[in-house]
Amino acid sequence: MFQAFPLGPFLVWTSVVFLLIGIVVSTEFFLRLAGSANLSLQHFRDHAWWYLFGFLLCGRAFAIITQYRVYWNDLPRIFVIWDGGFSFLGGAIGIGTILFWATRTHRATFLQWLDVLLPATMLGSVFSWLGLFFAGHAYGKPTDVFWGVTYDSINVRYAVPIHPVQLYYAFLSLLLTFLLLIIRKYSSRAGTETLIGIICASVGTFVLEYFRGDFTIPVFATTVDFIILISLFVSLGVFAVVELMLSRRMLLLFESALLFLFGGYALLRSQLPLETHELRFSQFLAVLALLATVVYVVVHRRRYPHL
């Protein structure tokens, strides 16, 4: 695979080239979508360095976490920022974090900005996944399908054909980009693009992660864990909706009940004879993102019925 190519006296990583293309394309796309939605870009000029810092820091941090085995065995490599270890999705999350802070007092809500940020992130992810494909990162499991690919790289632990799972993700991201543009054209409420986009991306990630063959952080969960997790997010949504209608005493009782129930389960969980299922860390994050997004959009629409 074309992991790197020489350019004069330099060795250029293919993943870095695709990452830079994705950054440029998604940034231009984001600015165009924001302009069409009449969202003010002044805070980007006011906090430009913060956005850059958030993008670089979170992008690097996510890459280190997902490839923790590599960096744990070679700690000084954490500071070798030109090794191509960077997560475009992590960078987008960093942008979203700064965006939430910078626009908290603005007329436009954070959810309206998410409706713009998500399609741009999906488009940039297409190029990011293509770069990972050529670099041999985030590779798949062995397969007998005719479109399987074989890597001759020290990064890949299989010498047999494997699923080009990076191309699966690239196709999913491209498909979601077009889907979100269509939804954007016909939606009348803020959050429609975010809700449908996150649901589709989360489900797609949960399924495609089963085709991954690289190492990851394992998460061991039970069926009851998911029930408790769903109940927790539903409870938080209910709490956000009724918060203004309850007295201070009732709020304290409600919070105490949540802490007692879910905290008690967390303490007793290891003592319960429940069957566990091994998940990849990305699958666990996908479930959290789906639940959090559903609750956030529902609460937002309750609070801002005119948007």
SVG drawing of the C-alpha trace seen along z (x, -y; Angstrom):
<svg xmlns="http://www.w3.org/2000/svg" viewBox="-44 -39 61 56">
<polyline fill="none" stroke="black" stroke-width="0.4" points="0.0,0.0 1.1,-3.6 1.8,-4.4 4.3,-7.1 6.1,-8.6 9.3,-10.6 9.1,-14.3 12.6,-15.6 14.5,-15.0 11.3,-14.5 9.1,-11.4 5.4,-12.4 2.8,-10.3 -0.2,-9.5 -2.5,-9.7 -1.3,-13.2 -2.0,-14.3 -5.6,-13.0 -6.1,-14.4 -5.1,-17.9 -7.4,-17.6 -10.2,-16.6 -9.5,-19.6 -9.5,-22.0 -12.6,-20.6 -14.6,-20.2 -13.7,-23.7 -14.9,-25.3 -18.0,-23.2 -18.7,-24.2 -18.3,-27.9 -20.7,-27.7 -23.3,-25.8 -23.0,-28.3 -23.4,-31.2 -26.5,-29.7 -28.0,-29.2 -27.3,-32.9 -25.1,-31.9 -22.5,-34.5 -18.9,-33.6 -17.5,-36.4 -16.6,-34.2 -14.3,-32.2 -12.3,-35.3 -12.4,-36.2 -11.4,-32.8 -9.4,-31.4 -6.5,-30.2 -8.8,-28.4 -10.4,-26.6 -7.1,-25.6 -5.8,-24.5 -9.0,-22.4 -8.8,-20.8 -5.1,-19.8 -5.3,-18.7 -8.4,-16.6 -7.4,-15.1 -4.0,-14.0 -5.5,-12.8 -8.1,-10.6 -5.4,-9.1 -3.2,-8.3 -6.2,-6.7 -7.2,-4.5 -3.6,-3.4 -2.6,-3.3 -0.6,-0.1 1.8,-1.7 2.3,-4.8 2.5,-3.0 5.4,-0.9 7.1,-4.1 6.1,-7.0 8.4,-9.6 6.4,-9.0 3.5,-11.0 5.5,-14.1 6.4,-13.1 3.4,-14.9 4.5,-14.4 4.1,-10.6 0.6,-10.9 -1.2,-9.9 -4.2,-12.2 -8.0,-11.6 -10.1,-13.8 -13.2,-12.9 -11.4,-13.8 -10.5,-17.2 -14.1,-17.8 -15.1,-17.0 -12.5,-19.5 -14.1,-22.2 -17.5,-21.3 -16.3,-21.7 -14.9,-25.2 -18.0,-26.0 -20.3,-25.1 -18.3,-27.4 -18.0,-30.3 -21.7,-30.4 -23.3,-29.7 -24.6,-33.4 -25.3,-33.8 -28.7,-34.0 -28.1,-30.8 -28.1,-27.7 -25.4,-25.1 -27.8,-22.6 -28.1,-24.9 -24.3,-24.8 -24.3,-21.1 -26.6,-20.9 -23.8,-22.6 -20.8,-20.9 -22.1,-17.4 -22.3,-17.3 -18.9,-19.0 -17.4,-16.4 -18.9,-13.6 -17.4,-15.0 -14.0,-15.4 -14.1,-11.9 -14.3,-10.5 -10.8,-11.7 -9.6,-10.8 -10.7,-7.2 -9.1,-7.0 -5.8,-8.1 -6.1,-5.4 -6.7,-2.9 -3.5,-3.7 -1.6,-3.9 -2.8,-0.5 -4.4,-1.9 -7.8,-0.8 -7.7,2.3 -10.2,5.1 -10.5,8.8 -9.4,11.6 -12.0,12.4 -12.7,14.6 -14.6,11.9 -13.1,11.0 -12.6,7.4 -10.4,8.2 -7.0,6.4 -3.6,7.6 -1.1,5.4 2.6,5.8 3.1,3.6 4.4,4.0 1.4,2.1 -1.0,4.9 -0.8,8.2 -2.5,10.2 -0.7,11.4 -4.0,12.7 -6.8,10.7 -8.7,8.6 -11.8,6.4 -11.1,2.9 -13.1,1.5 -11.7,-1.9 -13.4,-2.0 -16.7,-0.9 -16.4,-3.9 -15.5,-6.2 -18.6,-5.1 -20.8,-5.5 -19.5,-9.0 -20.0,-10.0 -23.6,-8.6 -24.4,-10.4 -23.1,-13.7 -25.6,-13.5 -28.3,-12.3 -27.8,-15.2 -27.9,-17.7 -31.2,-16.3 -32.6,-16.4 -31.3,-20.0 -33.3,-21.0 -36.6,-19.8 -36.2,-20.0 -38.1,-22.7 -36.8,-22.2 -33.3,-22.6 -31.7,-19.3 -33.2,-17.2 -29.8,-16.8 -28.0,-16.2 -30.6,-13.6 -30.7,-11.6 -27.0,-11.9 -25.9,-10.8 -28.4,-7.9 -27.2,-6.6 -23.5,-7.2 -23.9,-5.4 -25.7,-2.4 -23.2,-2.3 -20.2,-2.5 -21.7,0.2 -22.1,2.6 -18.8,1.8 -16.7,2.2 -17.4,5.9 -15.3,6.0 -12.3,4.3 -9.2,6.4 -6.9,4.0 -6.4,3.7 -8.7,1.6 -9.8,0.8 -12.2,3.6 -15.4,2.7 -17.3,5.5 -21.0,4.7 -24.1,6.7 -27.7,6.4 -28.7,4.8 -25.9,2.2 -27.6,1.0 -31.0,1.0 -29.5,-1.1 -27.7,-3.4 -30.9,-4.0 -32.8,-4.6 -30.2,-7.1 -30.4,-9.2 -34.2,-9.1 -34.1,-10.2 -31.7,-13.1 -34.0,-14.1 -37.0,-14.1 -35.1,-16.0 -34.1,-18.7 -37.7,-19.0 -39.3,-19.3 -36.4,-21.2 -38.2,-24.6 -41.4,-23.2 -40.0,-21.7 -39.1,-23.3 -35.6,-23.2 -36.5,-20.5 -38.1,-18.3 -35.0,-18.9 -32.8,-17.6 -35.0,-14.6 -35.0,-13.8 -31.2,-14.1 -30.7,-12.0 -33.0,-9.3 -31.0,-9.2 -27.7,-9.0 -28.9,-6.3 -30.3,-4.1 -27.6,-4.4 -24.8,-4.7 -26.0,-1.7 -26.1,0.4 -22.5,-0.7 -21.3,0.4 -23.2,3.8 -22.6,4.6 -19.4,6.6 -21.3,8.8 -24.2,9.7 -24.0,12.9 -24.7,11.3 -23.5,12.4 -21.1,9.9 -20.5,9.0 -17.3,7.7 -17.5,4.5 -15.0,2.3 -14.5,-1.1 -15.9,-2.8 -19.1,-0.8 -19.5,-1.9 -19.0,-5.6 -21.5,-5.1 -24.2,-4.0 -23.4,-7.0 -23.5,-9.4 -26.8,-8.1 -28.5,-8.3 -27.0,-11.7 -28.1,-13.1 -31.7,-11.9 -32.0,-13.4 -30.4,-16.7 -32.5,-17.2 -35.7,-16.4 -34.9,-18.8 -33.8,-21.5 -37.0,-21.3 -39.0,-21.5 -37.1,-24.6 -37.1,-26.3 -40.3,-25.3 -39.9,-28.1 -36.6,-26.7"/>
</svg>
